């Protein structure tokens, strides 16, 4: 039953989190034992503690698993239809088109982080994780990452404030963000957000 469920719900090389697997009215240690047997049979591979995947055969016949970025995204940003975080730092600046720099340590803001700041390793990549100023949801993550971008814009922009401001305005319009949305959350961010917001003329997009 467990393997049939996994085959139906997950694609090859997609991260499978133990915490997401239903119990099927069995004790959790029993589910853990069944997963261990599936790994021994070669039907699953273990990526890390509590993380598995259905192996995908490569041309060299070696099982191919998820990338570190995929595991990080599933674990800290979104999976199974639930949003828990967003990229920050250079990764976010890349998303906005404000920077072309490649982040050495990708940064993520996530509900799934207890500490205010921590570094973790996934595969061979080191990630910086931060706790959010408010719980991240499907309804607010676009607004929160907008304010995050305004906060860090001067640290990552390749061009001018005006150019960065235009990219931010494009994001606001494409995501149908209202001024009331920004007003609701901007007070949770440092004063630099207010400063950058007005210096880049972002408020003009609402006039």
Backbone as CSV, one residue per row, in Angstrom:
resi,resn,N_x,N_y,N_z,CA_x,CA_y,CA_z,C_x,C_y,C_z
1,UNK,0.826,-1.206,0.000,0.000,0.000,0.000,0.865,1.263,0.000
2,UNK,1.910,1.267,0.818,2.757,2.451,0.931,3.437,2.772,-0.392
3,UNK,4.029,1.753,-1.020,4.748,1.997,-2.274,3.790,2.440,-3.380
4,UNK,2.589,1.840,-3.423,1.603,2.234,-4.428,1.210,3.696,-4.238
5,UNK,1.059,4.101,-2.978,0.725,5.493,-2.679,1.839,6.419,-3.159
6,UNK,3.075,6.059,-2.866,4.217,6.889,-3.255,4.318,6.997,-4.769
7,UNK,4.116,5.888,-5.461,4.194,5.897,-6.927,3.105,6.782,-7.535
8,UNK,1.951,6.820,-6.901,0.844,7.639,-7.407,1.049,9.126,-7.129
9,UNK,1.668,9.416,-5.998,1.756,10.801,-5.529,3.036,11.523,-5.942
10,UNK,4.092,10.791,-6.241,5.393,11.419,-6.479,6.003,11.002,-7.811
11,UNK,6.720,11.938,-8.395,7.465,11.665,-9.627,8.860,11.168,-9.277
12,UNK,9.538,10.607,-10.233,10.931,10.197,-10.028,11.773,11.408,-9.648
13,UNK,12.667,11.216,-8.701,13.615,12.243,-8.237,12.957,13.390,-7.478
14,UNK,11.674,13.277,-7.172,10.995,14.306,-6.381,11.194,14.017,-4.895
15,UNK,11.547,15.006,-4.091,11.746,14.762,-2.650,10.470,14.260,-1.977
16,UNK,10.615,13.237,-1.166,9.496,12.676,-0.400,9.834,12.837,1.072
17,UNK,9.048,13.618,1.784,9.314,13.869,3.195,8.505,12.911,4.063
18,UNK,9.185,12.290,4.986,8.533,11.346,5.894,7.324,11.983,6.571
19,UNK,7.443,13.242,6.934,6.359,13.932,7.637,5.116,14.107,6.771
20,UNK,5.253,13.989,5.441,4.119,14.154,4.538,3.394,12.844,4.248
21,UNK,4.000,11.731,4.600,3.422,10.428,4.283,2.343,10.082,5.313
22,UNK,1.142,9.742,4.864,0.084,9.378,5.819,0.431,8.089,6.559
23,UNK,-0.188,7.888,7.696,0.137,6.721,8.533,-0.606,5.461,8.119
24,UNK,-1.696,5.608,7.357,-2.511,4.447,6.974,-2.935,3.652,8.215
25,UNK,-3.229,4.373,9.285,-3.652,3.759,10.559,-2.577,2.856,11.159
26,UNK,-1.322,3.140,10.843,-0.212,2.378,11.415,0.633,3.300,12.284
27,UNK,1.357,2.748,13.255,2.288,3.577,14.034,3.374,4.124,13.109
28,UNK,3.858,5.321,13.401,4.890,5.930,12.561,6.160,5.071,12.455
29,UNK,6.584,4.399,13.519,7.767,3.533,13.376,7.563,2.424,12.338
30,UNK,6.320,1.980,12.172,6.032,0.951,11.164,6.206,1.517,9.755
31,UNK,5.757,2.757,9.562,5.954,3.413,8.261,7.449,3.590,7.995
32,UNK,8.183,3.961,9.017,9.633,4.113,8.888,10.296,2.794,8.497
33,UNK,9.833,1.702,9.100,10.392,0.380,8.786,10.089,-0.001,7.340
34,UNK,8.872,0.287,6.876,8.502,-0.031,5.499,9.336,0.780,4.502
35,UNK,9.606,2.022,4.836,10.459,2.849,3.976,11.871,2.274,3.909
36,UNK,12.364,1.830,5.037,13.708,1.232,5.085,13.774,-0.017,4.195
37,UNK,12.704,-0.820,4.205,12.661,-2.017,3.361,12.633,-1.632,1.881
38,UNK,11.867,-0.594,1.546,11.804,-0.135,0.156,13.164,0.371,-0.317
39,UNK,13.911,0.998,0.578,15.270,1.437,0.238,16.166,0.219,0.000
40,UNK,16.062,-0.782,0.861,16.861,-2.003,0.702,16.533,-2.717,-0.602
41,UNK,15.277,-2.620,-1.045,14.853,-3.259,-2.290,15.217,-2.432,-3.520
42,UNK,15.697,-1.226,-3.304,16.065,-0.359,-4.414,14.901,0.383,-5.032
43,UNK,13.716,0.284,-4.424,12.549,0.987,-4.946,12.555,2.462,-4.555
44,UNK,13.198,2.774,-3.434,13.392,4.145,-2.985,14.853,4.353,-2.654
45,UNK,15.263,5.605,-2.635,16.594,5.974,-2.143,16.413,6.982,-1.015
46,UNK,17.328,6.967,-0.074,17.288,7.924,1.024,18.227,9.073,0.703
47,UNK,17.682,10.287,0.691,18.498,11.478,0.408,19.178,11.972,1.677
48,UNK,18.400,12.045,2.746,18.885,12.514,4.039,17.874,12.046,5.074
49,UNK,18.101,12.387,6.313,17.168,11.983,7.368,15.759,12.491,7.067
50,UNK,14.829,11.561,6.946,13.437,11.924,6.697,13.121,12.342,5.278
51,UNK,14.068,12.189,4.349,13.848,12.588,2.950,14.216,11.426,2.026
52,UNK,13.287,11.056,1.160,13.479,9.939,0.234,13.148,10.390,-1.186
53,UNK,13.427,9.527,-2.157,13.006,9.805,-3.528,12.945,8.497,-4.312
54,UNK,12.110,8.498,-5.359,12.058,7.370,-6.285,13.229,7.536,-7.243
55,UNK,14.130,6.581,-7.296,15.321,6.758,-8.144,14.987,6.786,-9.628
56,UNK,15.680,7.653,-10.330,15.571,7.737,-11.779,16.888,7.251,-12.354
57,UNK,16.830,6.279,-13.229,18.047,5.702,-13.788,18.658,6.643,-14.823
58,UNK,19.960,6.819,-14.721,20.681,7.614,-15.707,21.270,6.685,-16.759
59,UNK,21.938,7.261,-17.758,22.570,6.440,-18.798,23.671,5.572,-18.212
60,UNK,24.184,5.964,-17.049,25.221,5.185,-16.382,24.622,4.192,-15.390
61,UNK,23.280,4.113,-15.373,22.561,3.179,-14.509,22.622,3.533,-13.024
62,UNK,23.152,4.702,-12.720,23.184,5.136,-11.321,21.904,5.913,-11.013
63,UNK,21.351,5.744,-9.822,20.111,6.465,-9.497,20.344,7.971,-9.414
64,UNK,19.446,8.715,-10.017,19.544,10.175,-10.005,18.480,10.719,-9.056
65,UNK,18.908,11.497,-8.087,17.984,12.057,-7.110,17.747,13.538,-7.328
66,UNK,17.033,14.183,-6.429,16.752,15.618,-6.556,18.014,16.441,-6.310
67,UNK,18.052,17.618,-6.911,19.161,18.530,-6.661,19.017,19.151,-5.278
68,UNK,20.103,19.728,-4.789,20.054,20.410,-3.491,19.035,21.546,-3.521
69,UNK,18.967,22.270,-4.648,18.020,23.386,-4.755,16.574,22.896,-4.695
70,UNK,16.312,21.737,-5.295,14.956,21.186,-5.247,14.580,20.796,-3.829
71,UNK,15.496,20.149,-3.116,15.234,19.760,-1.728,15.018,20.999,-0.866
72,UNK,15.847,22.014,-1.038,15.707,23.253,-0.267,14.366,23.923,-0.551
73,UNK,13.990,23.952,-1.819,12.716,24.585,-2.189,11.528,23.843,-1.580
74,UNK,11.567,22.517,-1.654,10.480,21.726,-1.094,10.423,21.845,0.430
75,UNK,11.577,21.850,1.052,11.619,21.842,2.516,11.294,23.197,3.122
76,UNK,11.732,24.271,2.476,11.617,25.586,3.105,10.732,26.593,2.380
77,UNK,10.395,26.348,1.111,9.630,27.351,0.375,8.207,26.883,0.063
78,UNK,8.059,25.793,-0.628,6.699,25.324,-0.951,6.727,23.869,-1.387
79,UNK,5.731,23.119,-0.924,5.523,21.762,-1.418,4.098,21.320,-1.133
80,UNK,3.619,20.436,-1.965,2.280,19.860,-1.801,1.214,20.941,-1.658
81,UNK,1.380,22.051,-2.387,0.388,23.108,-2.391,0.444,24.079,-1.228
82,UNK,1.432,23.953,-0.361,1.535,24.849,0.802,2.783,25.723,0.683
83,UNK,2.588,27.033,0.820,3.698,27.986,0.750,4.203,28.271,2.153
84,UNK,5.528,28.115,2.355,6.131,28.350,3.662,7.286,29.333,3.628
85,UNK,7.660,29.817,2.455,8.819,30.699,2.416,9.013,31.348,1.062
86,UNK,10.142,32.050,0.944,10.518,32.675,-0.325,12.021,32.912,-0.312
87,UNK,12.596,33.064,-1.502,14.021,33.353,-1.607,14.290,34.794,-1.189
88,UNK,15.483,35.017,-0.671,15.917,36.365,-0.305,17.306,36.591,-0.917
89,UNK,17.947,37.694,-0.538,19.306,37.946,-1.009,19.429,37.984,-2.523
90,UNK,20.578,37.485,-3.016,20.836,37.507,-4.448,19.832,36.707,-5.256
91,UNK,19.360,35.599,-4.675,18.376,34.778,-5.385,17.111,35.576,-5.677
92,UNK,16.699,36.377,-4.718,15.511,37.209,-4.895,15.790,38.329,-5.905
93,UNK,16.974,38.931,-5.816,17.350,39.989,-6.755,17.382,39.443,-8.186
94,UNK,17.827,38.198,-8.348,17.803,37.558,-9.668,16.373,37.408,-10.159
95,UNK,15.489,36.997,-9.258,14.083,36.789,-9.603,13.444,38.087,-10.098
96,UNK,13.818,39.198,-9.491,13.274,40.502,-9.876,13.962,41.074,-11.119
97,UNK,15.092,40.476,-11.523,15.843,41.011,-12.648,16.695,42.205,-12.280
98,UNK,16.957,42.373,-10.978,17.725,43.504,-10.478,19.222,43.182,-10.438
99,UNK,19.546,41.907,-10.341,20.943,41.471,-10.271,21.149,40.232,-11.130
100,UNK,22.362,40.114,-11.647,22.740,38.906,-12.406,23.803,38.112,-11.651
101,UNK,24.117,38.572,-10.442,25.133,37.878,-9.651,24.602,36.524,-9.188
102,UNK,25.488,35.525,-9.169,25.114,34.186,-8.725,25.390,34.076,-7.228
103,UNK,24.385,33.747,-6.421,24.612,33.670,-4.969,25.525,32.516,-4.588
104,UNK,26.500,32.805,-3.746,27.395,31.747,-3.247,26.680,30.905,-2.208
105,UNK,25.870,31.568,-1.391,25.058,30.877,-0.397,23.619,31.363,-0.573
106,UNK,22.784,30.603,-1.260,21.389,31.019,-1.440,20.717,31.284,-0.098
107,UNK,19.889,32.325,-0.074,19.231,32.736,1.169,17.725,32.512,1.063
108,UNK,17.139,31.993,2.135,15.709,31.692,2.159,15.095,32.193,3.459
109,UNK,13.928,32.801,3.365,13.138,33.168,4.535,12.011,32.143,4.623
110,UNK,11.855,31.503,5.778,10.904,30.390,5.855,10.255,30.246,7.224
111,UNK,9.003,29.795,7.210,8.318,29.445,8.452,8.996,28.261,9.145
112,UNK,9.678,27.429,8.361,10.245,26.194,8.884,11.642,26.380,9.457
113,UNK,11.866,27.549,10.015,13.155,27.870,10.649,12.868,28.443,12.028
114,UNK,13.411,27.817,13.048,13.171,28.295,14.421,14.105,29.446,14.781
115,UNK,15.347,29.377,14.306,16.347,30.390,14.644,16.163,31.646,13.792
116,UNK,16.605,32.777,14.319,16.529,34.019,13.569,17.420,33.957,12.336
117,UNK,18.544,33.252,12.460,19.510,33.129,11.360,20.289,31.838,11.552
118,UNK,20.452,31.067,10.474,21.276,29.869,10.571,21.766,29.476,9.179
119,UNK,22.845,28.712,9.151,23.355,28.159,7.904,23.231,26.645,7.963
120,UNK,22.803,26.062,6.853,22.695,24.608,6.779,23.316,24.135,5.468
121,UNK,23.667,22.865,5.424,24.184,22.263,4.198,23.151,21.288,3.651
122,UNK,22.863,21.410,2.384,22.034,20.445,1.666,22.862,20.006,0.471
123,UNK,23.177,18.723,0.426,24.111,18.280,-0.599,25.441,18.991,-0.398
124,UNK,25.927,19.623,-1.443,27.190,20.362,-1.355,26.983,21.871,-1.286
125,UNK,25.735,22.287,-1.106,25.419,23.717,-1.085,25.085,24.179,0.325
126,UNK,25.605,25.337,0.694,25.299,25.937,1.985,24.203,26.979,1.785
127,UNK,23.163,26.897,2.600,22.043,27.826,2.521,21.973,28.659,3.794
128,UNK,21.603,29.926,3.617,21.328,30.801,4.743,19.820,30.832,4.943
129,UNK,19.390,30.547,6.158,17.958,30.526,6.471,17.630,31.604,7.490
130,UNK,16.503,32.263,7.303,16.056,33.284,8.240,14.594,33.082,8.597
131,UNK,14.251,33.435,9.797,12.875,33.389,10.266,12.122,34.608,9.719
132,UNK,10.869,34.490,9.296,10.137,35.640,8.752,9.636,36.580,9.840
133,UNK,9.279,37.785,9.431,8.754,38.775,10.388,7.309,38.462,10.754
134,UNK,6.651,37.679,9.916,5.272,37.249,10.153,5.105,35.938,9.395
135,UNK,4.153,35.133,9.801,3.970,33.843,9.130,3.702,34.042,7.636
136,UNK,4.409,33.267,6.843,4.266,33.346,5.388,3.122,32.437,4.939
137,UNK,2.282,32.973,4.068,1.151,32.214,3.551,1.058,32.397,2.036
138,UNK,0.186,31.629,1.431,-0.081,31.772,-0.003,-0.575,33.190,-0.308
139,UNK,-1.299,33.780,0.623,-1.899,35.106,0.399,-0.888,36.246,0.532
140,UNK,0.156,36.079,1.350,1.033,37.231,1.604,2.467,37.096,1.114
141,UNK,2.861,35.928,0.602,4.289,35.754,0.309,4.781,36.695,-0.790
142,UNK,3.928,37.030,-1.750,4.351,37.946,-2.821,4.611,39.342,-2.263
143,UNK,3.805,39.747,-1.293,3.976,41.070,-0.680,5.225,41.085,0.192
144,UNK,5.426,40.023,0.968,6.586,39.957,1.856,7.891,39.930,1.071
145,UNK,7.928,39.192,-0.030,9.180,39.162,-0.789,9.398,40.474,-1.552
146,UNK,8.313,41.174,-1.866,8.444,42.516,-2.439,9.126,43.445,-1.438
147,UNK,8.651,43.459,-0.200,9.233,44.326,0.827,10.659,43.892,1.156
148,UNK,10.912,42.587,1.109,12.278,42.083,1.301,13.196,42.628,0.218
149,UNK,12.711,42.648,-1.023,13.518,43.157,-2.130,13.789,44.644,-1.968
150,UNK,12.784,45.395,-1.559,12.980,46.832,-1.341,13.998,47.058,-0.225
151,UNK,13.987,46.195,0.780,14.918,46.329,1.907,16.371,46.156,1.471
152,UNK,16.625,45.196,0.590,18.013,44.832,0.250,18.454,45.370,-1.106
153,UNK,17.612,46.163,-1.764,17.873,46.550,-3.146,19.254,47.173,-3.346
154,UNK,19.684,48.041,-2.440,20.970,48.717,-2.631,22.159,47.778,-2.476
155,UNK,21.944,46.634,-1.831,23.029,45.665,-1.647,23.250,44.801,-2.885
156,UNK,22.249,44.691,-3.738,22.346,43.722,-4.830,22.108,44.273,-6.232
157,UNK,21.610,45.487,-6.360,21.263,45.974,-7.696,22.511,46.211,-8.539
158,UNK,22.412,45.811,-9.802,23.512,46.020,-10.743,23.465,47.434,-11.340
159,UNK,22.272,48.009,-11.442,22.114,49.308,-12.079,21.806,50.412,-11.093
160,UNK,20.920,51.316,-11.497,20.582,52.487,-10.685,19.308,52.228,-9.876
161,UNK,19.030,53.147,-8.947,17.793,53.083,-8.171,16.575,53.158,-9.095
162,UNK,16.693,54.004,-10.125,15.564,54.175,-11.047,15.260,52.873,-11.784
163,UNK,16.318,52.208,-12.240,16.132,50.936,-12.955,15.557,49.872,-12.030
164,UNK,16.080,49.822,-10.804,15.561,48.863,-9.838,14.105,49.160,-9.514
165,UNK,13.789,50.450,-9.395,12.421,50.852,-9.110,11.451,50.407,-10.192
166,UNK,11.890,50.470,-11.446,11.032,50.033,-12.554,10.766,48.538,-12.484
167,UNK,11.782,47.761,-12.124,11.609,46.307,-11.986,10.616,45.985,-10.861
168,UNK,10.733,46.740,-9.782,9.835,46.523,-8.636,8.404,46.909,-8.998
169,UNK,8.246,47.994,-9.757,6.914,48.397,-10.196,6.293,47.338,-11.109
170,UNK,7.114,46.761,-11.980,6.631,45.690,-12.863,6.121,44.514,-12.037
171,UNK,6.847,44.196,-10.991,6.452,43.084,-10.116,5.109,43.386,-9.437
172,UNK,4.959,44.615,-8.952,3.708,45.011,-8.287,2.527,44.878,-9.236
173,UNK,2.698,45.355,-10.449,1.611,45.314,-11.421,1.301,43.884,-11.861
174,UNK,2.329,43.091,-12.103,2.101,41.726,-12.591,1.482,40.833,-11.528
175,UNK,1.682,41.195,-10.247,1.118,40.397,-9.162,-0.119,41.040,-8.533
176,UNK,-0.588,42.129,-9.150,-1.809,42.817,-8.709,-1.759,43.175,-7.218
177,UNK,-0.614,43.695,-6.787,-0.443,44.087,-5.387,-1.007,45.493,-5.185
178,UNK,-1.785,45.638,-4.147,-2.414,46.920,-3.844,-1.603,47.686,-2.794
179,UNK,-1.802,49.009,-2.759,-1.121,49.831,-1.759,-1.520,49.389,-0.346
180,UNK,-2.766,48.997,-0.173,-3.227,48.529,1.141,-2.491,47.263,1.573
181,UNK,-2.079,46.422,0.600,-1.301,45.220,0.913,0.054,45.611,1.493
182,UNK,0.687,46.589,0.858,1.992,47.057,1.328,1.865,47.727,2.690
183,UNK,0.862,48.567,2.848,0.657,49.266,4.120,0.462,48.285,5.278
184,UNK,-0.130,47.154,4.990,-0.415,46.163,6.033,0.853,45.552,6.617
185,UNK,1.910,45.404,5.779,3.101,44.683,6.224,4.374,45.521,6.337
186,UNK,4.396,46.701,5.724,5.640,47.464,5.674,6.127,47.861,7.068
187,UNK,5.198,48.034,7.999,5.592,48.438,9.351,6.370,47.346,10.088
188,UNK,6.336,46.121,9.577,7.069,45.016,10.203,8.530,44.988,9.772
189,UNK,8.880,45.801,8.776,10.227,45.810,8.217,11.017,47.018,8.717
190,UNK,12.342,46.988,8.594,13.180,48.109,9.048,12.859,49.414,8.306
191,UNK,13.284,50.524,8.887,13.005,51.836,8.298,13.614,52.008,6.913
192,UNK,14.670,51.246,6.598,15.314,51.349,5.284,14.316,51.032,4.172
193,UNK,13.301,50.219,4.472,12.291,49.874,3.465,11.493,51.125,3.079
194,UNK,11.110,51.935,4.078,10.402,53.190,3.792,11.279,54.099,2.929
195,UNK,12.547,54.210,3.314,13.483,55.090,2.608,13.610,54.676,1.140
196,UNK,13.882,53.395,0.906,14.052,52.911,-0.463,12.750,53.000,-1.260
197,UNK,11.659,52.739,-0.594,10.337,52.768,-1.221,10.072,54.141,-1.846
198,UNK,10.397,55.193,-1.108,10.132,56.537,-1.602,11.231,57.037,-2.532
199,UNK,12.485,56.675,-2.272,13.580,57.122,-3.142,13.460,56.539,-4.542
200,UNK,12.936,55.314,-4.651,12.761,54.694,-5.959,11.434,55.090,-6.605
201,UNK,10.614,55.818,-5.891,9.340,56.264,-6.435,8.349,55.142,-6.663
202,UNK,8.460,54.093,-5.833,7.580,52.941,-6.009,6.113,53.311,-5.811
203,UNK,5.860,54.261,-4.916,4.458,54.613,-4.625,3.746,55.190,-5.844
204,UNK,4.530,55.672,-6.820,3.929,56.267,-8.030,3.125,55.249,-8.845
205,UNK,3.413,53.977,-8.656,2.705,52.954,-9.430,1.223,52.895,-9.040
206,UNK,0.884,53.440,-7.870,-0.500,53.385,-7.414,-1.291,54.641,-7.758
207,UNK,-0.653,55.607,-8.429,-1.350,56.862,-8.763,-1.865,56.853,-10.187
